């Protein structure tokens, strides 16, 4: 099958790189475009057999599966523009959470799915979150899930958990990178360690931490129990976290969900206006 990507920004590029590394699709079967076309050509410079098309409508008619990697508020106008080139046997896939598959099915004459990726897919691991529309065939669903296994752990989710699942899978790497960076800044501010030393130690700790989980040596609670010796230093640190972390993550979830519903309201308004 031929795949297409409209939007080669951060996440679009990560997906393309994951596909090329995993060989889930041959480069000459991939067609890409971007509003700033030079970004698409920059990807083509790395993978010369990828096709770059400047015309979104030409790309739409050329592919079997079309990934829309655009901001939520850009999707309605984009779909309106390419609508005439979509056919029932094609599958349109959005990677943004506010557009449910039910809403997308109201806008297009083709099969619809949503796949929310993660930056961790670039290392051919992590999760991709899937939701499927009513018109998706059994064959298309199987093809998408099986293909995604080559660069991720695909998981089908219900609409009601879309935002929180996305917070964990897609936003999580940024959230925990921020926390790690704050840990480093505090270490440099409150002790004599240099930023270079603290950063190196932190990065290596995180790599090892991930491997402990990947190889199944410990669960999250088991890891805490193993490191947190009764009456020890780690226990004191955990006490500090207990006083702050719960409120922190409740606030985080509140903010991401508020933005999610704000985007849903905006796209609902766009559809009414249209």
Backbone as numpy.savetxt, mean C-alpha at the origin, in Angstrom:
# Nx Ny Nz CAx CAy CAz Cx Cy Cz
-1.62 -11.96 -19.58 -2.45 -10.75 -19.58 -1.58 -9.49 -19.58
-2.12 -8.45 -20.18 -1.44 -7.16 -20.19 -1.95 -6.31 -19.03
-1.01 -5.69 -18.30 -1.34 -4.86 -17.17 -1.04 -3.41 -17.51
-1.83 -2.50 -16.95 -1.58 -1.09 -17.13 -1.58 -0.36 -15.80
-0.82 0.73 -15.73 -0.75 1.56 -14.52 -0.93 3.01 -14.93
-1.95 3.64 -14.37 -2.09 5.09 -14.51 -1.71 5.70 -13.17
-0.57 6.36 -13.16 -0.05 6.98 -11.93 1.19 6.26 -11.44
2.34 6.84 -11.73 3.62 6.21 -11.33 4.31 7.03 -10.25
3.51 7.53 -9.29 4.08 8.19 -8.12 4.69 7.18 -7.18
4.75 7.52 -5.89 5.44 6.65 -4.93 4.94 5.22 -4.95
3.63 5.02 -4.73 3.11 3.66 -4.63 3.05 2.96 -5.97
2.72 3.71 -7.03 2.73 3.11 -8.36 4.11 2.58 -8.72
5.13 3.37 -8.43 6.50 2.95 -8.71 6.90 1.74 -7.89
6.52 1.72 -6.59 6.85 0.59 -5.74 6.22 -0.70 -6.28
4.96 -0.61 -6.71 4.31 -1.78 -7.28 5.03 -2.28 -8.52
5.37 -1.35 -9.40 6.06 -1.74 -10.64 7.39 -2.41 -10.32
8.13 -1.85 -9.38 9.42 -2.45 -9.00 9.22 -3.83 -8.39
8.18 -3.99 -7.58 7.89 -5.31 -6.99 7.52 -6.31 -8.07
6.74 -5.88 -9.05 6.36 -6.78 -10.14 7.58 -7.19 -10.96
8.45 -6.26 -11.21 9.62 -6.58 -12.01 10.57 -7.50 -11.24
10.74 -7.26 -9.95 11.63 -8.10 -9.13 11.08 -9.51 -8.98
9.76 -9.63 -8.86 9.15 -10.94 -8.66 8.86 -11.65 -9.97
8.97 -10.91 -11.08 8.69 -11.46 -12.42 7.24 -11.95 -12.53
6.35 -11.28 -11.84 4.95 -11.65 -11.90 4.38 -11.36 -13.29
5.01 -10.43 -13.99 4.61 -10.10 -15.35 5.84 -9.73 -16.14
5.88 -10.07 -17.41 7.00 -9.69 -18.26 6.95 -8.18 -18.52
8.10 -7.53 -18.56 8.10 -6.07 -18.78 7.36 -5.64 -20.04
7.44 -6.44 -21.09 6.78 -6.04 -22.33 5.26 -6.22 -22.31
4.75 -6.71 -21.19 3.31 -6.83 -21.01 2.76 -5.74 -20.08
3.63 -4.78 -19.71 3.24 -3.72 -18.80 3.24 -2.37 -19.52
2.14 -1.62 -19.35 1.96 -0.33 -19.98 1.73 0.71 -18.88
2.48 1.81 -18.90 2.37 2.78 -17.81 2.25 4.20 -18.36
1.66 5.05 -17.54 1.61 6.47 -17.87 1.52 7.27 -16.58
1.77 8.56 -16.69 1.72 9.44 -15.53 1.45 10.86 -16.02
0.81 11.66 -15.17 0.53 13.04 -15.55 1.82 13.76 -15.92
2.87 13.59 -15.09 4.20 14.06 -15.45 4.90 12.89 -16.12
4.89 12.88 -17.43 5.29 11.68 -18.19 6.76 11.34 -17.99
7.57 12.32 -17.59 8.99 12.05 -17.37 9.20 11.02 -16.25
8.26 10.97 -15.29 8.37 9.99 -14.21 8.18 8.58 -14.75
7.28 8.42 -15.70 7.09 7.11 -16.33 8.31 6.73 -17.16
8.87 7.70 -17.86 10.07 7.41 -18.66 11.26 7.06 -17.76
11.33 7.64 -16.56 12.41 7.31 -15.63 12.33 5.83 -15.22
11.12 5.32 -15.04 10.95 3.89 -14.74 11.34 3.05 -15.95
10.94 3.50 -17.13 11.29 2.79 -18.36 12.81 2.74 -18.58
13.51 3.75 -18.09 14.97 3.75 -18.22 15.60 2.60 -17.46
14.95 2.18 -16.37 15.43 1.05 -15.57 14.97 -0.27 -16.16
13.74 -0.27 -16.69 13.15 -1.48 -17.28 12.75 -1.14 -18.72
13.69 -1.21 -19.66 13.48 -0.68 -21.01 12.33 -1.32 -21.78
11.93 -2.54 -21.45 10.87 -3.20 -22.21 9.46 -2.78 -21.79
9.35 -2.02 -20.71 8.04 -1.49 -20.32 7.59 -0.46 -21.35
6.32 -0.46 -21.66 5.76 0.51 -22.61 5.27 1.76 -21.86
5.67 2.92 -22.33 5.16 4.19 -21.80 4.25 4.81 -22.85
3.00 5.08 -22.46 2.04 5.71 -23.35 1.61 7.02 -22.74
1.61 8.07 -23.51 1.22 9.38 -22.99 -0.30 9.52 -22.91
-1.01 8.80 -23.76 -2.46 8.90 -23.83 -3.10 7.87 -22.90
-3.82 8.32 -21.88 -4.47 7.41 -20.92 -5.52 6.53 -21.61
-6.21 7.08 -22.59 -7.23 6.29 -23.28 -6.62 5.19 -24.12
-5.50 5.48 -24.74 -4.79 4.46 -25.51 -4.32 3.33 -24.60
-3.81 3.70 -23.43 -3.37 2.69 -22.46 -4.55 1.86 -21.99
-5.66 2.50 -21.71 -6.84 1.80 -21.20 -7.29 0.70 -22.15
-7.34 0.99 -23.43 -7.81 -0.01 -24.40 -6.77 -1.08 -24.69
-5.51 -0.85 -24.28 -4.44 -1.79 -24.60 -4.28 -2.91 -23.57
-4.91 -2.77 -22.38 -4.61 -3.69 -21.28 -5.84 -4.48 -20.85
-5.55 -5.57 -20.11 -6.62 -6.41 -19.54 -6.93 -6.01 -18.10
-5.88 -5.59 -17.38 -6.01 -5.19 -15.98 -5.42 -3.80 -15.84
-6.20 -2.88 -15.27 -5.77 -1.49 -15.18 -5.72 -1.05 -13.72
-4.53 -0.72 -13.25 -4.33 -0.23 -11.89 -4.40 1.30 -11.89
-5.30 1.83 -11.05 -5.43 3.28 -10.90 -4.69 3.68 -9.62
-3.55 4.32 -9.78 -2.71 4.72 -8.63 -2.75 6.23 -8.52
-3.91 6.73 -8.12 -4.12 8.18 -8.02 -4.73 8.52 -6.67
-4.70 9.79 -6.32 -5.33 10.24 -5.09 -6.85 10.05 -5.19
-7.52 9.84 -4.05 -8.97 9.61 -4.08 -9.74 10.69 -4.85
-9.38 11.95 -4.63 -10.12 13.04 -5.26 -9.82 13.19 -6.75
-8.84 12.45 -7.27 -8.51 12.50 -8.69 -9.17 11.38 -9.48
-9.71 10.39 -8.77 -10.16 9.18 -9.45 -11.43 9.40 -10.28
-12.38 10.18 -9.76 -13.64 10.36 -10.48 -13.40 10.98 -11.86
-12.64 12.05 -11.91 -12.37 12.70 -13.20 -11.58 11.79 -14.12
-10.67 11.01 -13.55 -9.88 10.08 -14.35 -10.77 9.00 -14.96
-11.66 8.43 -14.15 -12.55 7.39 -14.66 -13.49 7.96 -15.72
-13.95 9.18 -15.50 -14.81 9.83 -16.49 -14.09 9.96 -17.82
-12.80 10.26 -17.75 -12.00 10.45 -18.97 -11.79 9.15 -19.73
-11.58 8.04 -19.03 -11.23 6.78 -19.69 -12.43 5.84 -19.85
-13.58 6.25 -19.36 -14.76 5.38 -19.31 -15.07 4.71 -20.65
-14.98 5.46 -21.72 -15.33 4.93 -23.04 -14.43 3.81 -23.52
-13.24 3.71 -22.93 -12.30 2.67 -23.36 -12.37 1.40 -22.54
-13.22 1.38 -21.53 -13.32 0.21 -20.65 -14.35 -0.78 -21.18
-14.02 -2.07 -21.10 -14.91 -3.13 -21.58 -15.18 -4.11 -20.45
-16.26 -4.87 -20.56 -16.72 -5.74 -19.48 -15.70 -6.79 -19.06
-14.88 -7.25 -20.00 -13.91 -8.30 -19.68 -12.67 -7.77 -18.97
-12.50 -6.46 -18.95 -11.35 -5.87 -18.26 -11.60 -5.80 -16.75
-10.51 -5.58 -15.99 -10.64 -5.38 -14.56 -9.92 -4.10 -14.16
-10.64 -3.21 -13.52 -10.06 -1.97 -13.02 -9.77 -2.14 -11.53
-8.57 -1.78 -11.12 -8.15 -1.95 -9.73 -7.71 -0.61 -9.17
-8.37 -0.18 -8.11 -7.97 1.03 -7.38 -7.10 0.61 -6.20
-6.12 1.45 -5.85 -5.26 1.14 -4.70 -5.53 2.07 -3.52
-6.64 2.81 -3.58 -6.93 3.77 -2.51 -8.14 3.33 -1.71
-8.10 3.52 -0.40 -9.14 2.97 0.48 -10.50 3.65 0.39
-10.63 4.97 0.23 -11.97 5.58 0.28 -12.93 5.11 -0.82
-12.39 4.67 -1.96 -13.25 4.17 -3.02 -13.54 2.69 -2.79
-14.75 2.39 -2.32 -15.15 0.99 -2.17 -15.39 0.39 -3.54
-15.34 -0.93 -3.61 -15.61 -1.58 -4.90 -17.05 -1.34 -5.32
-17.95 -1.22 -4.37 -19.36 -0.96 -4.69 -19.51 0.40 -5.36
-18.77 1.39 -4.85 -18.83 2.72 -5.45 -18.21 2.70 -6.85
-17.09 2.02 -7.00 -16.43 1.95 -8.30 -17.31 1.26 -9.33
-18.04 0.24 -8.89 -18.91 -0.48 -9.83 -20.02 0.41 -10.39
-20.36 1.46 -9.67 -21.36 2.40 -10.17 -20.82 3.26 -11.31
-19.49 3.31 -11.41 -18.86 4.25 -12.34 -18.34 3.62 -13.62
-18.09 2.32 -13.62 -17.42 1.71 -14.77 -18.18 0.47 -15.27
-18.00 0.12 -16.55 -18.70 -1.03 -17.13 -17.91 -2.33 -17.05
-16.83 -2.32 -16.27 -15.94 -3.49 -16.24 -15.91 -4.11 -14.85
-15.13 -5.18 -14.69 -14.91 -5.78 -13.39 -14.12 -4.80 -12.51
-14.32 -4.92 -11.21 -13.70 -3.97 -10.28 -13.10 -4.71 -9.08
-11.90 -4.30 -8.69 -11.28 -4.79 -7.46 -10.54 -3.63 -6.81
-10.23 -3.81 -5.55 -9.38 -2.84 -4.85 -8.23 -3.62 -4.24
-7.02 -3.14 -4.46 -5.84 -3.75 -3.88 -5.04 -2.66 -3.18
-4.94 -2.75 -1.87 -4.18 -1.76 -1.10 -2.81 -2.36 -0.80
-1.77 -1.82 -1.42 -0.42 -2.37 -1.25 0.30 -1.77 -0.06
1.53 -2.22 0.13 2.41 -1.72 1.19 3.79 -1.52 0.61
4.53 -0.57 1.16 5.92 -0.39 0.72 6.74 -1.65 0.96
6.30 -2.49 1.91 7.02 -3.75 2.16 6.93 -4.71 0.98
5.98 -4.48 0.07 5.89 -5.33 -1.13 7.14 -5.21 -1.99
7.86 -4.10 -1.82 9.09 -3.90 -2.61 10.12 -4.98 -2.31
10.05 -5.59 -1.12 10.96 -6.69 -0.76 10.30 -8.04 -0.98
9.18 -8.03 -1.72 8.43 -9.25 -2.06 7.87 -9.93 -0.81
7.43 -9.10 0.12 6.79 -9.61 1.33 5.75 -8.60 1.78
5.27 -8.74 3.01 4.21 -7.87 3.48 2.87 -8.28 2.89
1.85 -7.50 3.17 0.48 -7.84 2.80 -0.05 -6.92 1.71
-0.89 -7.46 0.83 -1.74 -6.66 -0.04 -3.18 -6.97 0.35
-3.98 -5.94 0.52 -5.37 -6.08 0.95 -6.29 -6.05 -0.27
-7.14 -7.05 -0.40 -8.02 -7.15 -1.56 -9.49 -7.05 -1.18
-10.25 -6.38 -2.02 -11.71 -6.41 -1.99 -12.16 -6.58 -3.44
-13.23 -7.35 -3.66 -13.68 -7.66 -5.02 -15.14 -7.26 -5.21
-15.41 -6.71 -6.40 -16.77 -6.36 -6.75 -17.59 -7.57 -7.12
-18.90 -7.36 -7.23 -19.81 -8.46 -7.54 -19.60 -9.03 -8.94
-19.09 -8.20 -9.84 -18.96 -8.65 -11.24 -17.63 -9.34 -11.53
-16.72 -9.38 -10.57 -15.43 -10.03 -10.80 -15.64 -11.53 -10.98
-15.10 -12.07 -12.05 -15.25 -13.50 -12.30 -14.36 -14.31 -11.37
-14.71 -15.57 -11.20 -13.92 -16.46 -10.38 -12.50 -16.57 -10.92
-12.39 -16.58 -12.24 -11.07 -16.70 -12.88 -10.21 -15.46 -12.62
-10.82 -14.28 -12.73 -10.06 -13.05 -12.50 -9.63 -12.95 -11.04
-10.54 -13.26 -10.12 -10.20 -13.21 -8.70 -9.04 -14.16 -8.40
-9.11 -15.38 -8.91 -8.03 -16.34 -8.68 -6.72 -15.88 -9.27
-6.79 -15.29 -10.47 -5.57 -14.81 -11.13 -4.91 -13.70 -10.32
-5.70 -12.75 -9.84 -5.16 -11.63 -9.08 -4.54 -12.09 -7.76
-5.23 -12.96 -7.05 -4.71 -13.44 -5.77 -3.45 -14.28 -5.97
-3.47 -15.15 -6.97 -2.30 -16.01 -7.21 -1.11 -15.18 -7.66
-1.34 -14.19 -8.51 -0.25 -13.33 -8.98 0.36 -12.55 -7.81
-0.50 -12.07 -6.91 -0.02 -11.25 -5.80 0.82 -12.04 -4.81
0.65 -13.36 -4.79 1.45 -14.20 -3.90 2.94 -14.16 -4.25
3.26 -13.74 -5.47 4.65 -13.68 -5.89 5.39 -12.48 -5.28
4.65 -11.48 -4.82 5.32 -10.31 -4.24 4.73 -9.89 -2.90
3.77 -10.67 -2.35 3.14 -10.27 -1.10 2.35 -11.43 -0.51
1.69 -11.14 0.60 0.73 -12.07 1.19 -0.65 -11.47 1.00
-1.37 -11.85 -0.06 -2.68 -11.25 -0.31 -3.72 -11.68 0.71
-4.53 -10.73 1.15 -5.57 -11.02 2.13 -6.85 -10.30 1.74
-7.93 -11.04 1.62 -9.23 -10.46 1.30 -9.87 -9.93 2.58
-10.34 -8.69 2.55 -10.91 -8.07 3.74 -12.33 -7.58 3.48
-13.09 -7.38 4.55 -14.41 -6.79 4.46 -14.29 -5.27 4.45
-15.28 -4.63 3.87 -15.26 -3.17 3.76 -15.14 -2.49 5.11
-15.77 -3.05 6.14 -15.82 -2.39 7.45 -14.46 -2.29 8.14
-13.48 -3.08 7.71 -12.14 -3.00 8.33 -11.11 -2.39 7.38
-11.58 -1.83 6.28 -10.65 -1.32 5.26 -9.67 -0.30 5.82
-10.19 0.69 6.56 -9.30 1.77 7.00 -8.29 1.29 8.03
-8.74 0.55 9.03 -7.79 0.12 10.06 -6.80 -0.88 9.50
-7.25 -1.75 8.59 -6.32 -2.68 7.95 -5.28 -1.92 7.14
-5.71 -0.86 6.48 -4.78 -0.02 5.71 -3.81 0.72 6.61
-4.31 1.17 7.79 -3.42 1.82 8.76 -2.26 0.90 9.13
-2.59 -0.36 9.35 -1.57 -1.32 9.78 -0.65 -1.70 8.63
-1.24 -2.06 7.50 -0.47 -2.63 6.38 0.26 -1.57 5.56
-0.47 -0.54 5.18 0.07 0.44 4.24 0.73 1.64 4.93
0.08 2.17 5.97 0.63 3.31 6.70 1.61 2.89 7.78
1.48 1.67 8.28 2.28 1.19 9.40 3.78 1.41 9.26
4.38 1.09 8.10 5.82 1.31 7.97 6.24 2.76 8.21
5.42 3.70 7.76 5.74 5.12 8.01 5.56 5.46 9.48
4.49 4.94 10.10 4.26 5.23 11.52 5.41 4.72 12.39
5.82 3.48 12.15 6.86 2.91 12.99 8.24 3.48 12.65
8.43 3.93 11.42 9.67 4.64 11.08 9.74 5.96 11.84
8.59 6.63 11.95 8.55 7.89 12.71 8.88 7.64 14.18
8.30 6.58 14.76 8.59 6.26 16.15 10.07 5.94 16.35
10.64 5.18 15.40 12.06 4.85 15.49 12.91 6.10 15.40
12.52 7.02 14.53 13.27 8.27 14.39 13.18 9.10 15.66
12.00 9.12 16.29 11.84 9.84 17.55 12.70 9.22 18.65
12.79 7.90 18.66 13.64 7.18 19.62 15.09 7.61 19.44
15.52 7.68 18.18 16.90 8.09 17.88 17.15 9.52 18.34
16.21 10.42 18.03 16.37 11.83 18.41 16.46 12.00 19.92
15.62 11.25 20.65 15.65 11.32 22.11 16.97 10.79 22.66
17.45 9.70 22.05 18.71 9.11 22.49 19.86 10.10 22.33
19.87 10.79 21.20 20.95 11.77 20.95 20.81 13.00 21.85
19.58 13.36 22.12 19.32 14.56 22.94 19.64 14.32 24.41
19.35 13.11 24.90 19.43 12.84 26.34 20.67 12.06 26.77
21.46 11.58 25.79 22.67 10.83 26.13 23.81 11.30 25.24
24.95 10.62 25.33 26.13 11.03 24.56 26.28 10.29 23.24
25.31 9.45 22.85 25.43 8.70 21.61 25.28 9.64 20.41
26.00 9.36 19.33 25.86 10.17 18.12 24.67 9.69 17.30
24.19 10.55 16.43 23.04 10.18 15.60 23.40 9.03 14.67
24.62 9.05 14.15 25.07 7.97 13.25 25.07 6.63 13.98
25.60 6.63 15.21 25.64 5.39 16.00 24.22 4.90 16.31
23.39 5.81 16.77 22.02 5.44 17.15 21.23 4.94 15.95
21.41 5.59 14.81 20.68 5.18 13.60 21.11 3.79 13.16
22.42 3.54 13.17 22.93 2.22 12.78 22.40 1.13 13.71
22.44 1.39 15.00 21.93 0.42 15.97 20.44 0.17 15.78
19.68 1.23 15.54 18.24 1.11 15.36 17.90 0.31 14.11
18.56 0.63 13.01 18.27 -0.07 11.75 18.58 -1.55 11.86
19.71 -1.88 12.48 20.07 -3.30 12.62 19.15 -4.02 13.59
18.70 -3.32 14.62 17.73 -3.92 15.54 16.44 -4.25 14.81
15.95 -3.30 13.98 14.70 -3.51 13.27 14.80 -4.65 12.26
15.94 -4.77 11.60 16.15 -5.87 10.66 16.10 -7.21 11.39
16.81 -7.29 12.51 16.81 -8.51 13.30 15.44 -8.82 13.89
14.76 -7.78 14.33 13.41 -7.91 14.90 12.46 -8.52 13.87
12.52 -8.00 12.65 11.67 -8.52 11.59 11.94 -9.98 11.30
13.20 -10.35 11.33 13.56 -11.75 11.06 13.09 -12.68 12.17
13.11 -12.22 13.41 12.58 -13.03 14.51 11.12 -13.38 14.28
10.35 -12.40 13.82 8.94 -12.64 13.54 8.77 -13.48 12.28
9.54 -13.15 11.25 9.43 -13.87 9.98 9.74 -15.36 10.15
10.75 -15.66 10.93 11.16 -17.05 11.11 10.37 -17.78 12.19
9.43 -17.07 12.82 8.53 -17.70 13.77 9.13 -18.01 15.12
10.21 -17.35 15.50 10.83 -17.61 16.79 9.95 -17.11 17.95
9.28 -15.98 17.73 8.46 -15.40 18.78 7.22 -14.75 18.18
6.15 -14.72 18.97 5.00 -13.85 18.69 5.32 -12.49 19.28
4.48 -11.49 19.02 4.72 -10.17 19.63 4.68 -10.24 21.16
3.65 -10.84 21.76 3.66 -10.94 23.23 4.82 -11.79 23.75
5.14 -12.86 23.00 6.25 -13.73 23.43 7.58 -13.03 23.41
7.77 -12.14 22.45 9.02 -11.39 22.36 9.15 -10.44 23.54
8.06 -9.77 23.87 8.08 -8.87 25.03 8.44 -9.65 26.29
7.79 -10.79 26.47 8.03 -11.61 27.66 9.47 -12.09 27.74
10.04 -12.42 26.59 11.41 -12.95 26.57 12.44 -11.88 26.93
12.22 -10.66 26.45 13.18 -9.57 26.67 12.96 -8.89 28.01
11.71 -8.84 28.43 11.35 -8.07 29.63 11.56 -8.90 30.89
12.78 -8.94 31.38 13.11 -9.68 32.61 12.49 -8.96 33.80
11.87 -9.71 34.69 11.20 -9.13 35.85 12.18 -8.29 36.68
11.78 -7.06 36.94 12.61 -6.16 37.72 13.75 -5.53 36.95
13.81 -5.76 35.64 14.93 -5.26 34.84 14.66 -3.92 34.18
15.64 -3.49 33.38 15.57 -2.19 32.71 14.44 -2.15 31.68
14.29 -3.23 30.91 13.25 -3.25 29.88 11.88 -3.05 30.50
11.66 -3.66 31.66 10.38 -3.51 32.34 10.06 -2.07 32.68
11.08 -1.31 33.08 10.87 0.10 33.38 10.49 0.88 32.12
11.14 0.50 31.01 10.79 1.15 29.75 9.37 0.83 29.32
8.96 -0.42 29.52 7.59 -0.82 29.19 6.58 -0.02 30.01
6.89 0.23 31.28 6.00 1.02 32.13 5.80 2.42 31.55
6.87 3.00 31.02 6.76 4.33 30.41 5.86 4.28 29.17
6.02 3.22 28.38 5.20 3.06 27.18 3.74 2.83 27.53
3.49 2.08 28.60 2.12 1.80 29.01 1.35 3.07 29.32
2.05 4.05 29.79 1.39 5.30 30.14 1.07 6.19 28.96
1.71 5.94 27.82 1.56 6.84 26.68 1.02 6.17 25.42
1.42 4.93 25.16 1.19 4.32 23.85 -0.29 4.14 23.53
-1.09 3.75 24.53 -2.51 3.54 24.27 -3.19 4.79 23.74
-2.95 5.91 24.41 -3.53 7.19 23.96 -2.98 7.59 22.60
-1.70 7.34 22.39 -1.07 7.72 21.14 -1.74 7.03 19.95
-1.89 5.71 20.04 -2.43 4.98 18.90 -3.94 5.19 18.75
-4.65 5.44 19.84 -6.06 5.79 19.71 -6.21 7.12 18.97
-5.32 8.06 19.27 -5.35 9.35 18.58 -4.99 9.17 17.10
-3.99 8.34 16.84 -3.58 8.07 15.46 -4.75 7.51 14.66
-5.41 6.50 15.20 -6.53 5.87 14.50 -7.67 6.86 14.29
-7.91 7.69 15.28 -8.95 8.70 15.15 -8.66 9.66 14.01
-7.40 10.06 13.87 -7.02 11.01 12.82 -7.10 10.38 11.43
-6.61 9.14 11.29 -6.65 8.50 9.97 -8.08 8.22 9.54
-8.93 7.84 10.48 -10.33 7.57 10.14 -11.07 8.86 9.79
-10.74 9.95 10.47 -11.37 11.23 10.16 -11.03 11.65 8.73
-9.77 11.48 8.35 -9.35 11.81 6.99 -10.02 10.90 5.96
-10.15 9.64 6.31 -10.81 8.65 5.45 -12.24 9.07 5.15
-13.00 9.42 6.18 -14.39 9.82 5.98 -14.50 11.18 5.30
-13.51 12.02 5.50 -13.48 13.30 4.78 -13.32 13.05 3.29
-12.43 12.11 2.92 -12.23 11.78 1.51 -13.48 11.14 0.91
-14.14 10.28 1.68 -15.38 9.65 1.20 -16.43 10.73 0.92
-16.53 11.70 1.80 -17.49 12.79 1.60 -17.17 13.59 0.34
-15.89 13.83 0.11 -15.47 14.58 -1.07 -15.81 13.83 -2.35
-15.53 12.53 -2.38 -15.80 11.79 -3.62 -17.30 11.58 -3.82
-18.05 11.52 -2.74 -19.52 11.44 -2.86 -20.04 12.73 -3.49
-19.51 13.84 -3.08 -19.91 15.13 -3.62 -19.54 15.22 -5.11
-18.35 14.71 -5.47 -17.95 14.71 -6.87 -18.91 13.93 -7.73
-19.36 12.76 -7.22 -20.28 11.93 -7.98 -21.64 12.60 -8.14
-22.10 13.30 -7.10 -23.37 14.02 -7.18 -23.28 15.17 -8.19
-22.14 15.87 -8.14 -21.91 16.98 -9.08 -21.86 16.47 -10.53
-21.21 15.26 -10.67 -21.06 14.70 -12.01 -22.38 14.26 -12.59
